[in-house]
Amino acid sequence: MSDRHPDRRRPLRGGLRLQTRVTLWLLPMIVAPLLLLGWLANVQLHDQLREQHLARMDTLLEQMDLHMQSKIRTAEANARLMMSNSLLQNYMRAEDEYERYELLYGPLLRLLDSYQQAHPDLREVRLALADGTEDVRWVRAGRASSEGLPTASLLGLEADGAQLVHDAQLGESLLMVSRPVMLRDVRADPVATPLQHYGYLLLLMDLSLVQEQMFAYQRAGQGNLLAVNHGGEVLLAACGVDAGAEALLADLPKIAAEGLADLRTGDADPVIRQGRDYIRVRALYPDHLWLGHVPGEQIAQATRGLGWLVLLVVFVATAGTFLMVLLALRVLVLKPLATLERAALRIGEGSWDFPALHRRGDEIGGLMQAFEQMVDRLQDSHQQIHHMAYHDELTGLANRKQFNDHLSRAVDLARRQGERFAVLFLDLDRFKDINDTHGHDMGDRVLRHFAELVSACVRDQDYVARGQPVPSPGSREADGEMVARLGGDEFIVLLRGLHAPADVLRVTGRILQGLEQPFVHEGVTLMLRTSIGVAFYPQDGDNAEQLMQRADFAMYRAKQDGTHRVWFYRDALVEEHRDLMDLQ
């Protein structure tokens, strides 16, 4: 500007000084609440993400625990079955060495080999005399014997029960089940003669499938998983090579001792803090611990984006506010900034109810729009985090015990009549979000709606238990189909009288098609989705436990593939092997 207009320059300078002073006074009022809001949002998001990761780790540990319990139950059942065999009993009773080692030893080994053919994870069988001396050791063909685990030391660990043991020479852990052999002397009165101790039966079970499942979870980014004894010795482990995993392995004795102390004080699922990382501890039957390691970097990555967004919003707010103060201090700045300040303070106090912001087409309007976008994203993040929680409610369908009994009867009937049937494992996708957003009452209604939809999609002759008296064995209802709720958002269906997989696809198709219709209640509209796993009898399993476990495995593969999917166990097993080959 030239010197020909000095009268115009002086007022302008005075105006600038006044507006600058007011701006410097107003900017902290705008920026400070935004920074406080961003900090509170980051803290809250970090806490919610931590709980989300820990809840997901709880689910993984529960699945691993159920898998291990299934292994233990199977091994104990095999031990009882072997001890009831007359050949093994005659071998243990035999006092004459010729009878024992020349006549009975060979048939006994063939018997043990037949057990292994039926149960591939049976690694080793040992028989010991009453004084603990090893008498028979049968090892699965192609596998090295566990020389690092002497029979006498194993009997010293657990003479009657289950135990995880580690063979340092082979560098692997096994599940050991031991039982004392208590028999009656057949030469005397078989009723009045008391039981005599003839020795011990020890089974060593392979845990490679458990180890593979742990590595599958770890490679999928679910965290590090370990099974340790109370002294912190690693029995099973699936860990990465990062610094957090190294620190975890270095402090295992301390972590195990701290977790065991928390468990003994009544804390069901304690959490141990290690730097920025979190470790979930869970008791593992009989005397071991599950450790689930959640790296803190995973949580930090999720919150880092929100921090940059808060910084961007603060920068835009500062620049926009200063520009609008220069243009019109009173009309265009002070009033809208006061409104914006009140809104920021309300949000900083934890209230989402703030005065409506005026829509304008200038920089202050952009500031308000950016502020509203930040609030919307904060609300979305808040709602998404809270959606992860869920509450378990009954739907009136058959419970787990009733379904297990019914499925066992169905297996026995199908085995006698040469029939085939299918087990469907259903899991509602994102059911936690429904509970968190709309409350437990809505979650109950969704569960009932989903239960009614699944029941309606099953054939008319199917039997659906809804709080009715449990049918007596042998009745039509007891031998028919059943829809059950296992707990939470997990449902399971038994379909009888199948002729081809297409029969199952018709039922699952009706379920998926039925979910295309939105669920509406009291003005709230929800789109429900489900993941379905299918296992067939007898090709996928010959007992109730195998069928449910393999249908659950297929459902997990369906959930990995995306929402609203149906997977058969055979396809899921092939895909799992393909994934493992790709990772190798």
Residue pairs with C-beta under 8 A, 6 or more apart in sequence:
1 8
1 9
16 326
18 329
19 325
19 326
19 329
22 325
22 329
23 321
23 322
23 325
23 326
26 321
26 325
26 333
26 334
26 337
27 318
27 321
27 322
29 337
29 341
30 317
30 318
30 321
30 337
30 340
30 341
30 344
31 314
31 317
31 318
33 341
33 344
33 345
33 347
33 348
34 310
34 313
34 314
34 317
34 344
34 371
35 310
35 314
36 348
37 310
37 344
37 347
37 348
37 378
38 306
38 307
38 310
38 311
38 313
38 314
39 310
40 348
41 306
41 310
41 378
41 381
42 303
42 306
42 307
42 310
44 382
45 302
45 303
45 306
45 381
45 385
46 299
46 300
46 303
48 382
48 385
48 386
48 388
49 299
49 302
49 303
49 385
50 278
50 294
50 299
51 385
51 388
52 385
52 388
53 223
53 278
53 294
53 298
53 299
54 271
54 278
54 280
54 294
55 388
55 389
56 222
57 222
57 223
57 280
57 292
57 294
58 269
58 280
58 282
58 292
60 217
60 222
60 223
60 225
60 292
61 225
61 280
61 282
61 290
61 292
62 282
64 210
64 213
64 214
64 217
64 225
64 227
64 290
65 282
65 284
65 290
67 210
67 213
67 549
68 175
68 210
68 227
68 284
68 285
69 285
70 545
70 549
71 121
71 175
71 205
71 207
71 210
72 162
72 175
72 177
72 285
73 545
74 119
74 205
74 545
75 162
75 175
75 177
75 203
75 205
76 162
76 177
78 115
78 119
78 122
78 177
78 203
79 177
79 178
79 179
79 201
79 203
80 179
81 115
82 88
82 112
82 115
82 125
82 201
82 203
83 89
83 179
83 181
83 201
85 111
87 104
87 107
87 108
87 111
88 108
88 111
88 127
88 201
89 181
89 183
90 104
91 100
91 104
91 105
91 108
91 127
91 136
92 127
92 181
92 183
92 198
92 199
93 183
93 185
93 186
93 198
94 100
94 104
105 136
108 136
109 136
109 138
112 125
112 138
113 138
115 122
115 125
116 122
116 125
116 140
120 206
121 205
121 206
121 207
121 208
121 209
122 140
122 203
122 205
122 206
123 139
123 140
123 143
123 146
123 174
123 204
123 205
123 206
124 137
124 138
124 139
124 140
124 143
124 145
124 146
124 174
124 203
124 204
125 136
125 137
125 138
125 201
125 202
125 203
125 204
126 134
126 136
126 137
126 138
126 151
126 154
126 200
126 201
126 202
126 204
127 134
127 135
127 136
127 137
127 181
127 199
127 200
127 201
127 202
128 134
128 135
128 151
128 155
128 199
128 200
128 202
129 135
129 198
129 199
130 197
130 198
130 199
130 200
132 151
132 152
132 155
132 200
133 151
133 152
134 150
134 151
134 152
135 199
137 145
137 151
139 145
144 170
146 167
146 169
146 170
146 174
146 204
147 167
147 169
148 167
148 168
148 169
148 170
149 165
149 167
149 174
149 176
149 204
151 202
154 163
154 165
154 176
154 178
154 202
155 178
155 200
155 202
157 163
157 165
157 176
158 176
158 178
158 286
159 178
159 180
159 200
160 178
160 179
160 180
161 177
161 178
161 286
162 175
162 176
162 177
162 285
162 286
163 175
163 176
163 178
163 286
163 287
164 173
164 174
164 175
164 176
164 207
164 227
164 229
164 235
164 236
164 284
164 288
165 173
165 174
165 175
165 176
165 204
166 172
166 173
166 174
166 233
166 234
166 235
167 173
167 174
172 207
173 207
173 227
173 235
173 236
174 204
174 205
174 206
174 207
175 204
175 205
175 207
176 202
176 203
176 204
176 205
177 202
177 203
177 205
178 200
178 201
178 202
178 203
179 200
179 201
180 197
180 199
180 200
180 201
181 197
181 198
181 199
181 200
181 201
182 195
182 196
182 197
182 198
183 195
183 196
183 198
184 190
184 193
184 194
184 195
184 196
185 193
185 196
207 236
210 236
211 236
211 238
212 580
214 225
214 236
214 237
214 238
215 238
216 576
216 579
216 580
217 223
217 225
217 238
218 224
218 225
218 238
218 239
218 240
219 583
220 560
221 298
223 292
223 293
223 294
223 295
223 298
224 237
224 238
224 239
224 240
224 244
224 245
224 248
224 291
224 292
224 293
224 295
225 236
225 237
225 238
225 239
225 290
225 291
225 292
225 293
226 234
226 236
226 237
226 238
226 239
226 248
226 252
226 290
226 291
226 293
227 234
227 235
227 236
227 237
227 284
227 288
227 289
227 290
227 291
228 234
228 235
228 252
228 256
228 288
228 289
228 291
229 235
229 256
229 287
229 288
229 289
230 256
230 257
230 260
230 287
230 288
230 289
231 253
231 256
232 252
232 253
232 254
232 255
232 256
232 257
233 252
234 249
234 252
235 288
237 249
239 245
239 248
239 249
239 293
242 295
244 275
244 277
244 293
244 295
244 296
244 297
245 293
247 274
247 275
247 277
248 255
248 274
248 277
248 279
248 291
248 293
251 274
252 291
255 272
255 274
255 279
255 281
255 291
256 289
256 291
258 270
258 272
259 270
259 272
259 279
259 281
259 289
259 291
260 281
260 289
262 270
262 272
262 281
263 270
263 281
263 283
263 289
269 280
269 281
269 282
270 280
270 281
271 278
271 279
271 280
271 281
272 278
272 279
272 281
273 279
275 296
276 295
276 296
276 297
276 300
277 293
277 294
277 295
277 296
278 293
278 294
278 296
279 291
279 292
279 293
279 294
280 291
280 292
280 294
281 289
281 290
281 291
281 292
282 289
282 290
282 291
282 292
283 289
283 290
284 290
306 377
306 381
309 374
309 377
310 374
313 370
313 371
313 374
316 366
316 367
316 370
317 367
317 370
317 371
319 363
320 363
320 364
320 366
320 367
321 333
321 337
321 364
321 367
323 363
324 332
324 333
324 336
324 337
324 362
324 363
324 364
325 333
327 333
327 362
332 362
332 364
333 364
336 357
336 358
336 360
336 364
336 368
337 364
339 355
339 357
339 358
340 357
340 367
340 368
340 371
342 354
342 355
343 354
343 355
343 357
343 371
344 371
346 352
346 353
346 354
347 354
347 375
347 378
352 375
352 379
357 368
357 371
357 372
358 365
358 368
359 365
359 368
360 368
383 433
383 436
383 437
384 433
386 436
386 437
387 430
387 432
387 433
387 434
387 435
387 436
387 437
388 432
388 433
388 436
389 432
389 435
389 436
390 431
390 432
390 435
390 436
390 443
390 488
390 489
391 435
391 440
391 443
392 487
392 488
393 440
393 443
393 444
393 447
394 485
395 444
395 447
395 448
395 451
395 485
396 448
396 451
396 465
396 466
396 467
397 451
397 455
397 464
397 465
397 466
397 483
397 484
397 485
397 491
398 406
398 465
398 482
398 483
398 484
398 485
399 484
399 485
400 484
400 486
400 487
402 465
402 470
402 484
403 482
403 484
403 486
403 492
403 494
404 544
404 548
406 478
406 482
406 494
407 423
407 482
407 494
407 544
407 547
407 548
408 543
408 544
409 473
409 478
409 479
410 421
410 479
410 494
410 496
410 537
411 537
411 542
411 543
411 544
411 547
413 419
413 479
414 420
414 421
414 537
414 538
415 538
415 542
419 496
419 497
420 498
420 536
420 537
420 538
420 539
421 494
421 495
421 496
421 497
421 498
421 536
421 537
422 494
422 495
422 498
422 503
422 504
422 534
422 535
422 536
422 537
423 492
423 493
423 494
423 495
423 534
423 535
423 536
423 537
423 547
423 548
423 551
424 492
424 493
424 494
424 495
424 504
424 507
424 508
424 532
424 533
424 534
424 551
425 490
425 491
425 492
425 532
425 533
425 534
425 535
425 548
425 551
425 552
425 554
425 555
426 454
426 490
426 491
426 492
426 493
426 511
426 530
426 531
426 532
426 555
427 489
427 490
427 491
427 530
427 531
427 555
427 559
428 446
428 447
428 450
428 489
428 491
428 528
428 529
428 530
429 528
429 529
429 530
429 531
429 559
429 563
429 564
430 529
430 563
431 443
431 446
431 447
431 488
431 489
434 442
434 443
434 446
434 526
435 442
435 443
438 524
438 526
442 521
442 524
445 521
446 519
446 526
446 528
447 485
447 489
449 519
449 528
450 491
450 528
450 530
451 483
451 485
451 491
453 511
453 514
453 515
454 483
454 491
454 493
454 511
455 462
455 464
455 466
455 483
456 514
457 507
457 510
457 511
457 514
458 464
458 481
458 483
458 493
458 495
458 507
459 481
459 507
461 480
461 481
462 480
462 481
462 482
462 483
462 495
463 471
463 476
463 477
463 480
463 481
463 482
464 481
464 482
464 483
465 482
465 483
465 484
471 477
471 478
472 478
479 496
480 496
481 493
481 494
481 495
481 496
482 493
482 494
483 491
483 492
483 493
483 494
484 491
484 492
484 493
484 494
485 491
485 492
486 492
492 548
492 551
493 507
495 503
495 504
495 507
498 504
498 536
501 534
501 536
501 568
504 534
505 566
508 532
508 534
508 566
511 530
511 532
512 530
512 532
512 564
512 566
515 527
515 528
515 529
515 530
515 564
518 525
518 526
518 527
519 525
519 526
519 527
519 528
520 526
529 563
529 564
530 563
530 564
531 555
531 558
531 559
531 563
531 564
531 565
532 555
532 558
532 565
532 566
532 567
533 550
533 551
533 552
533 553
533 554
533 555
533 556
533 557
533 558
533 566
533 567
533 568
533 569
533 572
534 551
534 554
534 566
534 567
534 568
534 569
535 541
535 546
535 547
535 548
535 550
535 551
535 554
535 568
535 569
536 568
536 569
537 547
539 570
540 546
540 547
540 550
540 569
540 570
541 547
541 549
541 550
550 569
551 569
553 569
553 572
553 573
553 576
554 567
554 568
554 569
554 571
554 572
555 567
556 572
557 567
557 571
557 572
557 575
557 576
558 565
558 566
558 567
558 572
559 565
561 567
